[in-house]
Amino acid sequence: EAERLAKDRLIEEQEDARALVQGQALFGDVLLNKLASPEWKERKEAIVAIQHATEEHGIETAALWGTEPGLSSEGFDDMRIRFVVVCSIVKHALKGRVALVCFAAFDALNTALNAYVAYFNKTTQEVGGALQRLVPLLIEKMDGKGTDDSPRAVAARALTCIMHLADATAVGGQHLIAPFLSQETLPACPRLRLQKDFREKFGLNK
């Protein structure tokens, strides 16, 4: 088990390093440097800018999809890379404890889901992996103990994000989340809440 966890951690670190390089190409060094700033206001500002860029690109993608028979492989790859990069940025933001940074990260994730997820499917493994690595962090934020301020608001927003992901049927969102609902290393109260919500909404009993 320890060997498997170490391997998973190494893979995640490699993917994060790749996402950082891709993020620099997509959003520029200035924004990426702000994401690493010790000043929470700069981190929030960078995430908001990335959210707006994602929203604009999503609108452009939707316009293209509406006028062409399908996205080119190059267009699909660009969209997939953008989505994975945003997920990586959100993941790092949610490891922090400032509520306003977390709110910006929730907004960025919701925007990326709205913009891109309908174009993916369950076989787009890189996308599924990026989303699945967010689930434990979202569950921890639901516990209300992962921030220094506004814990109830953060918990509510985390729940909204998880249910938004669960509704992403194109990528099997509910099945990406379900394995974590019985993971005892995660906070019990959020897992029980999600188990109840999932039983009512999807009939999943996990």
Sine and cosine of phi, psi and omega as CSV:
sin_phi,cos_phi,sin_psi,cos_psi,sin_omega,cos_omega
0.00,0.00,-0.70,0.71,0.01,-1.00
-0.89,0.46,-0.62,0.79,0.01,-1.00
-0.92,0.40,-0.64,0.76,0.02,-1.00
-0.90,0.43,-0.69,0.73,0.01,-1.00
-0.89,0.46,-0.65,0.76,0.02,-1.00
-0.90,0.43,-0.64,0.77,0.03,-1.00
-0.91,0.41,-0.69,0.72,0.03,-1.00
-0.88,0.48,-0.65,0.76,-0.01,-1.00
-0.91,0.42,-0.65,0.76,0.02,-1.00
-0.90,0.43,-0.69,0.72,0.03,-1.00
-0.87,0.48,-0.68,0.73,0.00,-1.00
-0.90,0.44,-0.67,0.75,0.02,-1.00
-0.89,0.45,-0.64,0.77,0.03,-1.00
-0.91,0.42,-0.66,0.75,0.01,-1.00
-0.92,0.38,-0.61,0.79,0.04,-1.00
-0.91,0.42,-0.64,0.77,0.02,-1.00
-0.90,0.44,-0.66,0.75,0.04,-1.00
-0.91,0.41,-0.65,0.76,0.02,-1.00
-0.89,0.45,-0.57,0.82,0.02,-1.00
-0.90,0.44,-0.71,0.71,0.02,-1.00
-0.89,0.46,-0.70,0.71,0.02,-1.00
-0.91,0.41,-0.60,0.80,0.02,-1.00
-0.90,0.44,-0.60,0.80,0.05,-1.00
-0.89,0.46,-0.64,0.77,0.01,-1.00
-0.93,0.37,-0.59,0.81,-0.05,-1.00
-0.98,0.18,-0.70,0.71,-0.20,-0.98
-0.91,-0.42,-0.16,0.99,0.05,-1.00
1.00,-0.02,0.40,-0.92,-0.04,-1.00
-0.91,0.42,-0.57,0.82,-0.08,-1.00
-0.88,0.48,-0.76,0.66,0.00,-1.00
-0.91,0.42,-0.68,0.74,-0.01,-1.00
-0.90,0.44,-0.61,0.79,0.05,-1.00
-0.91,0.40,-0.60,0.80,0.04,-1.00
-0.90,0.44,-0.55,0.83,0.01,-1.00
-0.89,0.47,-0.45,0.89,0.00,-1.00
-0.99,-0.11,0.09,1.00,-0.05,-1.00
-0.92,0.38,0.59,-0.81,0.11,-0.99
-0.95,0.32,-0.25,0.97,0.01,-1.00
-1.00,0.04,0.88,-0.48,-0.08,-1.00
-0.90,0.44,-0.51,0.86,0.00,-1.00
-0.90,0.45,-0.60,0.80,0.03,-1.00
-0.94,0.35,-0.63,0.78,0.03,-1.00
-0.90,0.44,-0.69,0.72,0.03,-1.00
-0.89,0.46,-0.71,0.71,-0.01,-1.00
-0.85,0.52,-0.66,0.75,0.00,-1.00
-0.91,0.41,-0.68,0.74,-0.01,-1.00
-0.91,0.41,-0.65,0.76,0.04,-1.00
-0.89,0.46,-0.67,0.74,0.02,-1.00
-0.89,0.46,-0.64,0.77,0.02,-1.00
-0.92,0.38,-0.61,0.79,0.07,-1.00
-0.87,0.49,-0.72,0.69,-0.01,-1.00
-0.90,0.44,-0.65,0.76,0.04,-1.00
-0.90,0.44,-0.62,0.78,0.03,-1.00
-0.91,0.42,-0.68,0.73,0.01,-1.00
-0.88,0.47,-0.71,0.71,0.00,-1.00
-0.90,0.45,-0.68,0.73,0.02,-1.00
-0.91,0.41,-0.59,0.81,0.04,-1.00
-0.89,0.46,-0.64,0.77,0.04,-1.00
-0.90,0.44,-0.68,0.73,0.03,-1.00
-0.89,0.45,-0.65,0.76,0.01,-1.00
-0.90,0.43,-0.68,0.73,0.01,-1.00
-0.89,0.46,-0.62,0.78,0.03,-1.00
-0.91,0.42,-0.66,0.75,0.03,-1.00
-0.91,0.42,-0.69,0.72,-0.02,-1.00
-0.89,0.45,-0.52,0.85,-0.03,-1.00
-0.98,0.22,-0.32,0.95,-0.07,-1.00
-0.93,-0.37,-0.18,0.98,-0.01,-1.00
-0.88,-0.47,0.40,-0.92,0.03,-1.00
-0.92,0.40,-0.34,0.94,0.03,-1.00
0.01,-1.00,0.31,-0.95,0.04,-1.00
-0.95,0.30,0.61,-0.79,0.12,-0.99
-0.92,0.39,0.31,-0.95,0.03,-1.00
-0.88,0.48,-0.57,0.82,0.04,-1.00
-0.91,0.42,-0.68,0.74,0.03,-1.00
-0.90,0.43,-0.64,0.77,0.02,-1.00
-0.91,0.41,-0.69,0.72,0.01,-1.00
-0.88,0.48,-0.65,0.76,0.03,-1.00
-0.88,0.48,-0.69,0.73,0.00,-1.00
-0.91,0.41,-0.68,0.73,0.01,-1.00
-0.89,0.46,-0.70,0.71,0.00,-1.00
-0.89,0.46,-0.71,0.71,0.01,-1.00
-0.86,0.52,-0.70,0.72,-0.03,-1.00
-0.89,0.46,-0.73,0.69,-0.02,-1.00
-0.90,0.43,-0.63,0.77,0.03,-1.00
-0.89,0.45,-0.71,0.71,0.02,-1.00
-0.88,0.48,-0.67,0.74,0.03,-1.00
-0.87,0.49,-0.65,0.76,0.02,-1.00
-0.90,0.43,-0.67,0.74,0.03,-1.00
-0.90,0.44,-0.68,0.73,0.02,-1.00
-0.89,0.46,-0.67,0.74,-0.02,-1.00
-0.85,0.52,-0.73,0.68,0.00,-1.00
-0.92,0.40,-0.60,0.80,0.01,-1.00
-0.90,0.43,-0.62,0.78,-0.04,-1.00
-0.96,0.28,-0.18,0.98,0.09,-1.00
-0.98,0.20,-0.21,0.98,0.05,-1.00
-0.99,0.11,0.07,-1.00,-0.12,-0.99
-0.87,-0.49,0.15,0.99,-0.01,-1.00
-1.00,-0.05,0.85,-0.52,-0.11,-0.99
-0.85,0.52,-0.69,0.73,-0.07,-1.00
-0.91,0.41,-0.52,0.85,0.10,-1.00
-0.94,0.35,-0.66,0.76,0.04,-1.00
-0.89,0.46,-0.67,0.74,0.02,-1.00
-0.87,0.50,-0.68,0.73,0.03,-1.00
-0.88,0.47,-0.63,0.78,0.02,-1.00
-0.92,0.39,-0.67,0.74,0.06,-1.00
-0.86,0.51,-0.70,0.72,0.00,-1.00
-0.89,0.46,-0.66,0.75,0.00,-1.00
-0.90,0.44,-0.66,0.76,0.02,-1.00
-0.91,0.42,-0.72,0.69,0.01,-1.00
-0.87,0.49,-0.64,0.77,0.02,-1.00
-0.90,0.44,-0.69,0.73,0.02,-1.00
-0.90,0.44,-0.65,0.76,0.05,-1.00
-0.88,0.48,-0.72,0.69,0.00,-1.00
-0.89,0.45,-0.63,0.78,-0.12,-0.99
-0.97,0.23,-0.61,0.79,-0.25,-0.97
-0.84,-0.54,-0.48,0.88,-0.29,-0.96
-0.90,0.44,-0.46,0.89,0.00,-1.00
-0.91,0.42,-0.35,0.94,-0.02,-1.00
-1.00,0.04,-0.15,0.99,-0.01,-1.00
-0.99,-0.13,0.07,-1.00,0.13,-0.99
-0.55,-0.84,-0.05,-1.00,-0.11,-0.99
-0.92,0.39,-0.26,0.96,0.00,-1.00
-1.00,0.01,-0.08,1.00,0.04,-1.00
-0.99,0.15,0.98,0.18,-0.22,-0.97
-0.88,0.47,-0.63,0.77,-0.03,-1.00
-0.88,0.48,-0.61,0.79,0.03,-1.00
-0.93,0.37,-0.73,0.68,0.02,-1.00
-0.86,0.51,-0.67,0.75,0.02,-1.00
-0.90,0.43,-0.66,0.75,0.01,-1.00
-0.89,0.45,-0.65,0.76,0.01,-1.00
-0.94,0.34,-0.67,0.74,-0.07,-1.00
-0.90,0.43,-0.53,0.85,0.02,-1.00
-0.95,0.33,-0.26,0.97,0.07,-1.00
-0.99,0.14,-0.42,0.91,-0.16,-0.99
-0.86,0.51,-0.75,0.66,0.00,-1.00
-0.85,0.52,-0.62,0.78,0.02,-1.00
-0.91,0.41,-0.65,0.76,0.02,-1.00
-0.91,0.42,-0.64,0.77,0.03,-1.00
-0.90,0.43,-0.66,0.75,0.03,-1.00
-0.90,0.43,-0.62,0.78,0.05,-1.00
-0.92,0.39,-0.52,0.85,0.06,-1.00
-0.89,0.46,-0.41,0.91,-0.04,-1.00
-0.95,0.31,-0.25,0.97,0.06,-1.00
0.98,0.21,0.11,0.99,-0.04,-1.00
-0.92,-0.38,0.08,1.00,-0.09,-1.00
-0.99,-0.12,0.18,0.98,0.03,-1.00
-0.67,-0.74,0.35,-0.94,-0.02,-1.00
-1.00,0.03,-0.19,0.98,-0.03,-1.00
-0.50,-0.87,0.37,-0.93,0.04,-1.00
0.76,0.65,0.76,0.65,-0.08,-1.00
-0.89,0.45,-0.59,0.80,-0.02,-1.00
-0.93,0.37,-0.66,0.75,0.02,-1.00
-0.91,0.42,-0.65,0.76,0.03,-1.00
-0.90,0.44,-0.69,0.72,0.00,-1.00
-0.87,0.49,-0.68,0.73,-0.01,-1.00
-0.90,0.43,-0.66,0.75,-0.01,-1.00
-0.93,0.36,-0.59,0.81,0.04,-1.00
-0.89,0.45,-0.67,0.74,0.05,-1.00
-0.88,0.48,-0.69,0.72,0.02,-1.00
-0.86,0.51,-0.67,0.74,0.01,-1.00
-0.90,0.43,-0.69,0.73,0.00,-1.00
-0.89,0.46,-0.68,0.73,-0.01,-1.00
-0.94,0.35,-0.52,0.85,0.10,-0.99
-0.89,0.45,-0.70,0.71,0.06,-1.00
-0.89,0.45,-0.67,0.75,0.00,-1.00
-0.86,0.51,-0.54,0.84,0.01,-1.00
-0.98,0.22,-0.13,0.99,-0.02,-1.00
-0.99,0.17,0.97,0.26,-0.12,-0.99
-0.91,0.42,-0.44,0.90,-0.02,-1.00
-0.85,0.53,-0.57,0.82,0.00,-1.00
-0.96,-0.26,0.18,0.98,-0.02,-1.00
0.91,0.41,0.71,0.70,-0.12,-0.99
-0.79,0.61,-0.73,0.69,-0.05,-1.00
-0.90,0.44,-0.51,0.86,0.00,-1.00
-0.98,0.17,-0.35,0.94,0.13,-0.99
-0.95,0.32,-0.52,0.86,-0.06,-1.00
-1.00,0.06,-0.63,0.78,-0.18,-0.98
-0.78,0.63,-0.66,0.75,-0.03,-1.00
-0.86,0.50,-0.45,0.89,-0.04,-1.00
-0.98,0.19,-0.24,0.97,-0.07,-1.00
-0.96,0.30,-0.26,0.97,0.06,-1.00
-0.92,-0.40,0.21,0.98,-0.02,-1.00
-1.00,0.09,0.95,-0.30,-0.17,-0.98
-0.95,0.32,-0.22,0.98,0.05,-1.00
-0.97,0.23,-0.21,0.98,0.05,-1.00
-1.00,-0.08,0.41,-0.91,-0.04,-1.00
-0.82,0.57,0.67,-0.74,-0.12,-0.99
-0.95,0.31,-0.70,0.71,-0.10,-0.99
-0.86,0.51,-0.74,0.67,0.05,-1.00
-0.88,0.47,-0.62,0.79,-0.01,-1.00
-0.91,0.42,-0.67,0.75,0.02,-1.00
-0.90,0.43,-0.64,0.77,0.04,-1.00
-0.88,0.47,-0.70,0.71,-0.02,-1.00
-0.93,0.36,-0.61,0.80,0.07,-1.00
-0.85,0.53,-0.70,0.71,0.02,-1.00
-0.89,0.46,-0.75,0.67,-0.02,-1.00
-0.89,0.46,-0.63,0.78,-0.02,-1.00
-0.94,0.35,-0.63,0.77,0.05,-1.00
-0.87,0.49,-0.68,0.73,-0.03,-1.00
-0.93,0.36,-0.61,0.79,-0.12,-0.99
-1.00,-0.02,-0.64,0.77,-0.12,-0.99
-0.89,-0.46,-0.19,0.98,-0.06,-1.00
0.97,0.25,0.28,0.96,0.03,-1.00
-0.99,0.11,0.70,-0.72,-0.02,-1.00
-0.86,-0.52,0.96,0.28,-0.06,-1.00
-0.81,-0.58,0.00,0.00,0.00,0.00
